[in-house]
Amino acid sequence: MQAVSNAVQSAMGEFPTVAHPEYRARQEGGTMKALAWFGPKDVRLVEAPIPDITEDDDVILKVTGTTICGSDLHLYHGEIVNLQKGDILGHEFMGIVDRIGPNVKNLQVGQRVVASFQIACGECEYCKQKLSSFCDRTNPSSLQNAMYGHRDAGFFGYSHFTGGFPGGQAEYVRVPKGNVNLLPIPDGVSDEKALYLSDVLATSYHTVMDTGVNEGDIVGVWGLGPIGMCVAKWALLKGAKRVIGVDRVPERLAFAREKLGIETLDFSQHSDVVKRLQEVAPGGLNVAIDCGTFHQPKTTLHKIEKALMLETDVSEIVNEMIMAVKKGGRCGIIAAYAGYTNHFNIGALMEKGVRLIGNGQAPVHKWWKEILYDYIIPGKFDPTFMITHRVPVEDFPKLYEAFDKREGGVEKVFVETKFSNPPSPGCPTTTRVSEWASV
């Protein structure tokens, strides 16, 4: 028995997990609508048991707002390991406190809160520094431990590689360590402004802060999805002199020019991105940030190697950044990579003295209060600029398909449930996916 215990401890790392994905269904019964994964491009709306308090620090939320994130497409395409049929997806959500465990003293039933996408214990050495995404004690994945040498925190709705915790693309969600992983939202802040504190706002702010954008910098942003758009806005707020966004989607490029006032580079028109950047920014960029959601490799060689599973990720964007920045420049990676890549330009990295910074999964706890109280409430940053649609939870399967195909100009969507408030003034009203997409 001791040998088994030692083996488990070794697999789990130095610290045992203190939050667990399994939950108890409500004794009084009842089901909820939830979006579950059944295979590549096969997500379905299912009736799942409503969760109940399972561990003493749990909080059960009635979900009032959720969304689909660009990183969810990795799940949709089956690119993330350890997905299991029936897993409930979704890591960006907010809600109303419905039930609280006996150890939760800082929240009340009926309170509006937003959840961080990671599950932190609040007590390990990383949590004490507000580095919630690095929590040692909430992810039991021995596979991640083997691949990376350590484990990140558990994440909601993002496979058993990140703990197997059911996600928030549902009408109810169980939040383990809810006394730590929920942020109360003041009454004057609308749901549309609060929801994205869960991920996209903290993630975009983190990469700008962690990579280091200084006054007068020229910044390149690869990928103009919601993360990239927010990165561009944060960079300008931090004093960047120029921001150049790299993408190929016409609607994104036009939006970035017209709404954000940044320069753009269409890599479908300029296949040599580095050459074009050297033309428009002689001397190079100060900072380059990878916010890419480009799932298909550009070059034939990478296409073949990825198809043959000789690599899980491609290094093309990172190589472009290393080549495009000045000597001594800074490159940040906030895009979601899973494993291994080939043909990485390690020579240019070394010879140019480039600082290549893996930003990690954003530590939401470090930044969400700062973003809420210093930027959203004073009106310095209004996240509703990126919301293109609002749809009911029943449309989630079609939404994934439309989001994957980039139909109808879809970017960031507010997904409502039966518990949601009406749309706020100036925000999209509720439509059905069939009204604006051919799915």
ABEGO torsion letter per residue (X at the ends): XAAAAAAAAAAAEABBBABBABBBBBAAEEBBBBBBBAEBGBBBBBBBBBBBBABAABBBBBBABBBBBAAAAAAAAGABBGBBBGBBBEABBBBBBABBBAABAABBBGBBBBBBABBBAGABAAAAAGBAAABAAABABAAAAAAAGBBBBBBBGAEAAAGGBBBABBABBBBBGAAAABBBBBAABBAAAAAAAAAAAAAAAAAAAAAGBBBGBBBBBBEABAAAAAAAAAAAAAGBABBBBBBABAAAAAAAAAAAGBBBBBAAABABAAAAAAAABBGEBABBBBABABABBABAAAAAAAAAGABABBAAAAAAAAAABBBGBBBBBABBBABBBBGBBAAAAAAAGBBBBBAEBBBAAAAAAAAAAAAAAAGABBAAAABABBBBAAAAAAAAAAAAAGBGGBBBBBBBBAABBBBBBGBBBBBBAAAABAX
